[in-house]
Amino acid sequence: MASVLVVDDEDDIRELVRINLELDGHAVATAHDGHEALDYLTSHVPDVIVLDVMMPGLDGWGVLSRIKSQRDNPVSAVPVLMLTARTDDMDRLRGGIEGAIRYIPKPFSLTDLRCEVRAALEGEPEPVKRRRVQHAALEQLARMERGDAAPPTTARPRLTKLEGAPEAKPKQYRPPAVAKDAMATLSVKQRELLGMVATTPTVREAAERLCVSRSNVYASLRRIARKLDMKSVPELVAVARQGGLPAADDA
């Protein structure tokens, strides 16, 4: 038996997941939003977290970021399964880069979800699984940047849908505009990094030219994305390369 924290603002889904996980003998705690989840995690360390993305107030991305940034806290090594209605490639990549080991879009099969929880509890430690998924997400992002086809990888989160559910139509991605006052909050080095990313074909090449590791570049880009209210690093990179960022002199 394991302890599981289920975080979802939809009462029906939260209770349905709880009941089904309890059928497998797990002890299940629930939270209806991100703040309640973080409050729970100050005094409990569950074995698995099932985390919804789209929630009012503090969303799942905010919760995931805070969990994985606490390096000296045991909570940072808890496997996180993202449960969300967002299904585009950018979100899947963000899930892997930010530290979730699975990204499960709604609608989902409860049987598959129970299997995902069992898989999260088995095998290698969470940090090993997380690094593998992050590596796969970064490699897939690099292929997308090069314009290559992105074949599925073994570490890519599996899509699970209710039987008979219609296939979601692909969405056309349009990056948002960035306000000049938001750009003014960036440091000179952060603006220089964005300039390098905007003018190089891949983030890997930007990291090589800056003589820093790719992981450090992505960590910096995540901080910049939060400052500019971007939902993900891939979105930030897309905006930078499409000229959607105001020039530093104009900020």
N, C-alpha and C positions, 0 to 999 in steps of 0.2 A: 504494500500500500504506500502511496506517495501523497504529498500535500500539493495541491494545485490552487493557484489564485486565478480566477476568471474575472476579467475586467471588460465590461461592456455596458453602454448606457441604455441599451434596449432590454427591458425587463424580460420579455419572452425568450430572447436568445440566451440571455445570461442564465436563466433558470433551466432552459432546455439543455444547455451545455453542462451545467452543474449536475443535473439528474443523471445524464448519460455517463459522466465521469465517475459519479458515485456508484454506478452499476459495476464499474471495474474495481471497486473497493477503495478509490481514492478519497482522501479527506479534502473537500472543496470549500474554499472561502471565496466570496464574491465582493466586487466593488463596482459601483455604478458610474464612476468617472476616474480621471487620472489622479486627482488630489486624494480621493479616498484610497486609491491603490497605494500611493506613496506613503500615506499615513499608516496603512497596514504593514508596509515593508519596513518601517522604522523599528518594529518589534517582532517581525516574523520573517523567516527565510524559507519560502516554499521551494519545492523541488522543481516545479514548472510554473511558468506564467503564460496564460492564454490572454492575449492583449488585443482589444479592438483598436483600430486606428482612428476612426472618425467619431470623436466625442466632443461635447461642448466643453469650453474652458480649456483645461489641459488635455490635449489629445494624446493618442498612443505614441506618436513620434516624440513628444515631450517626455513622456514617461520612460520610453526606451532609452533616450539620451541620458536622462538622469541616472537610470539604473546602471548603464554600462560605463558611465564616467566615474563611478565610485570604485576605483581600483582596489582600495583597501577594505572594501565592504564585501562580505560573502554574497550579498544579493547580486553583485555584478557578474557572478558566475552561474546564475540561474538561467536555464534555457528559456528563451522567449519565443512563443509561436504567435505571429501576427495574424489576426482574424479581421478581415476587412472587405468592404464592398469595392474598394479601389483595385482595379485589375490591370492597369496599363504597365508597360515594361519599366517606365521610370520608377514607379512605386515598388515594383518587385526588386529592382536593383537597389533602391534606397533601403528596403528591408534588410537585404544582405549586407550592405555596406555599414549600416548603423548598428548591426549586431544581433538581429533575429536569426534563428537557425531555420525557421520555416515561415513562409508567407502564404496563408491559406485564404483565398478569396471567397466571399459569399456570393451565391448560395453554396453551402458545403454539405457533404455527407457526414452525419454524426458518427457513423462507423469509421470513416476515414479519419475524422478528428481524434477519435479514441486511439486509433492506430498511431497517429502522429504523436500523441502524448506518450504512448508506450515507447515509441522509438526515441523520443527525447530523453527518456529515463535510462535507456540502454546504451551500451557501447562506450565510446570514448567520452572523456570529460567535456563539458560545455565549451571551455576555451578552445579546445582542438576543433570541435565541430564548427564553432563560430568563425575561427580563422579560415577553415576550409570554405565555408559559405562566402565569407568576405572576399577571399581570393577568386572564387568563381564569379562573383558579382563584378569585381574589378576587371577580370579578363573579359567578361561579356560587355562591359562598358567600353573597354578598349576596342573590341571588335565593332561595336556600334559607331564609335568615333571614326574608325577607319572605313566605315561603310560596308564591312563584311557581313555576311549572313551570320546569325548568332545561333548555332545549333544548341539544343538543350544539353546541359551538363548534369552529371550525377548529383551535384550538390544543389542544383536549382530547385527551389521549392516546388512541390507538386501542386497542380491545380486540382481541386476537389469540388465537384458540383453535385447537386441533387439530381437524381435520375430524371431525365425528361426536361431539365431546365434548358431554356434556349441559350445558345452561344452568344456571348456579348460581342457586339460589333466593335471593331477597333476604333479608337478615338483619335481624331487629328490633334496633334499637340501644337499649342500656340503659347510660347513663353510670355509671361507677364512683363509689363513695363516696370522699371525701377525708379522711384522718386529720387530727386537730387539730394533731398535732405537725408535720405537713408544712406546714400553714398558718402555723405559727409561724416558718418559715424565710423568709417573704415580708417585704419591706420595707413601710413604711406606704404609700408611693406605689404599690407593686404591688397592695396590697389596695384602695386607692382606685380603681385602674384596673379591677380585677375588679368592684367595686361599680358603676362606671359602665357596664361592659359588660353586667352582669346586669340593669340597669334601663332600658336603651335598646333599641329594636327592632333596630338593626343596629350592627355595629362601625363602619361609616362615621359614623353619628350620634354614637357615643361619641367618635370621634376629633375630630369637629367641636366637640363640647362641651368637650373638653379642649384645643382649639386646637393640636393636633399632627397630623402627617400620619398617614394610615392605615397606611403602611408602618412607621412608628415604633411605632404601637400593636401591629401584628402582631409586630414584633421583640420588644417587651416581653412579649406574650402567649406567644411561643415560649419565652422564658426562664422564665416562670412555669410553663408546662406541664412543662418539664423538672424544675423544682423539685418539682412535685406529682406527678411520675411519670405524667403524662398522655401518651397516644400522639400527640396532635395538638392544634392550636389549636381546630379545630371541636369536638373533644370537651370541651376546657376551657370553651368558651363555652356549650355545651349544659349542662354540669354547673352552671355559675354561674347560668344562667337557670332551672334547675329547682330551685334552692335546695339543691344538693348540697355547697356549701362551708360549713364552720363559720364562724360570725361571728368577726370579729377579736378581740372581747372574750373569746371562748371558747377561742381558739387557745392 
